Amino acid sequence: MTSLFIVMLVLFVLSYKLFKDKESELLVQVEQLNKIREIEVALKGLEGKYFKFDPVNKRHELKVQTKFDPNSWVIKEADKKDLYAAGLTLKKIIDDIKQDQGVKYLVIIEGMAARDPYDPSFHIRQRDYGYQLSYNRALALLNLWQSRNINFDEKRFEVIIAGSGFYGTGRYKNKREYDNKRFLIQVIPKIGKIEQRVVTATKK
């Protein structure tokens, strides 16, 4: 009888531990979801004159239509005023995101490039070049912002420069091909940085 009691006690302890572990895991997931929703609400402030939200691809498009010359990543003077204002808007919105100790965010600035409509195979033959071109355009935008004192707190935000070249999701097609000379902005919480606390484990 004593042996049976000990076995039952051990099983109870193990079951309780598994339950608490699962409870902590669920609490982490809930807090993680809440953080993502919090970011989404904050980023709604971007929508307006300079940004629009793409609900399909879950990202913001910079509405300033840049007029890059073919094969160039030099930002024209006529575009700098609006791009600067867009940068100020972005900085204000993300600076207002609630600070959480130990949590950082990725700010992805993605450049894109338009295909040559008169040479359908150009984007295939120049695939690598397209990636480099669009990357350089995104870098040129960041350099413009930094040259005008638009900087993101390195303790909270990690800036990633990306270029999707002649590819990527959500591209404009046919007559709007040249509209692909644009920038995309994404702000993503680095969920893995969220710390698990005693009893009420949370992620941010």
Secondary structure, DSSP 8 states (H G I E B T S, - for coil): -HHHHHHHHHHHHHHHHHHHHHHHHHHHHHHHHHHHHHHHHHHGGGBTTTEEEETTTTEEEE-------TT-----HHHHHHHHHHHHHHHHHHHTS---TT--EEEEEEE-----TT-TTHHHHTHHHHHHHHHHHHHHHHHHHHHTT----TTTEEEEEEE-TT--TT---GGGGGGGS-EEEEEEE-GGG----SSS----
